[in-house]
Amino acid sequence: MEENVILNKSIDFSLEIITFCELLEEKRKYVIANQLIKSGTSIGANIHEAQNAESRADFIHKMKIAAKEIEETKYWLLLCERAKSYPFNEDLKEQLRVISLIVYKIISSSKSNK
């Protein structure tokens, strides 16, 4: 069976998000930690759900939801990056950039292969 790169990357990213959110909670940054864990782990959940889509349209729809979660996660990470009193993880930003490129390419390819 062929390796599914986006599935693996989304799992790895979710695990890193969990670790980072634990750090945020240790620093008592609960609001951002709560928002970031929801959006950051939702990316992978939607990508995984798309693997069992009922149709091509359903697959594209679920991948678009993952793309929306990517954008929300970018926002919360950007706040962490710019806030002086918050920790930041540059590797998370890079992982998200790579996942974003893959997801948008999948959506584009899926639309053009109709």
C-alpha positions in Angstrom: 0.0 0.0 0.0 1.3 3.4 -1.0 2.2 5.9 1.8 -0.3 8.8 2.2 2.0 11.8 2.8 -0.8 14.2 3.8 -2.2 11.8 6.3 1.1 11.3 8.0 2.0 15.0 8.0 -1.4 15.9 9.5 -0.9 13.3 12.3 2.6 14.6 13.0 1.4 18.2 13.0 -1.5 17.4 15.4 0.9 15.8 17.8 3.2 18.8 17.7 0.2 21.1 18.2 -0.9 19.1 21.3 2.6 19.5 22.7 2.7 23.2 21.9 -0.7 23.8 23.5 0.4 22.0 26.6 3.3 24.6 26.8 0.8 27.4 26.3 -1.3 26.1 29.1 1.7 25.8 31.4 2.3 29.5 30.7 -1.4 30.1 31.5 -2.3 31.1 27.9 -5.5 29.2 28.0 -7.6 31.0 25.4 -5.1 30.7 22.6 -4.2 27.1 23.6 -7.9 26.1 23.5 -8.5 27.7 20.1 -5.2 26.4 18.6 -5.8 22.8 19.7 -9.2 22.8 18.1 -8.2 24.2 14.8 -4.8 22.6 14.6 -6.1 19.1 15.2 -9.2 19.6 13.1 -7.0 19.8 10.0 -6.0 16.2 10.3 -9.4 15.1 11.4 -11.0 16.6 8.2 -8.2 15.2 6.0 -8.8 11.7 7.5 -12.5 12.0 7.1 -12.1 13.0 3.4 -10.4 9.6 2.8 -13.9 8.0 3.2 -15.8 10.6 1.2 -19.0 9.4 -0.5 -18.1 11.2 -3.7 -15.5 13.4 -5.4 -17.6 16.5 -4.4 -17.7 15.3 -0.8 -14.0 14.7 -0.8 -13.3 18.2 -2.1 -15.7 19.7 0.5 -14.0 17.9 3.4 -10.6 19.0 2.1 -11.9 22.6 1.8 -12.9 22.4 5.5 -9.3 21.3 6.3 -8.1 24.3 4.3 -10.3 26.6 6.4 -8.9 25.1 9.6 -5.4 25.6 8.2 -6.1 29.3 7.8 -7.5 29.6 11.3 -4.5 27.8 12.7 -2.2 30.2 10.8 -4.0 33.0 12.6 -3.5 31.6 16.1 0.1 30.8 15.4 0.6 34.3 14.1 -0.8 35.8 17.3 1.7 33.6 19.3 4.5 34.8 17.0 3.7 38.4 17.4 2.7 38.5 21.1 5.7 39.4 23.3 4.5 37.3 26.2 3.7 34.1 24.2 6.0 31.2 23.2 6.3 30.5 19.5 7.4 27.4 17.6 8.8 28.2 14.1 8.7 24.5 13.1 4.9 24.5 13.5 4.7 27.4 11.1 6.8 25.5 8.6 4.9 22.3 9.0 1.6 24.1 8.4 3.0 25.8 5.3 3.9 22.4 3.8 0.5 20.9 4.8 -1.2 23.9 3.3 0.6 23.6 -0.1 -0.3 19.9 -0.2 -4.0 20.4 0.7 -4.4 23.2 -1.8 -2.8 21.1 -4.5 -5.1 18.2 -3.7 -8.1 20.4 -3.9 -7.0 21.9 -7.2 -6.1 18.5 -8.7 -9.4 17.0 -7.5 -11.4 19.9 -9.1 -9.6 19.6 -12.5 -10.0 15.8 -12.6 -13.8 15.9 -12.7 
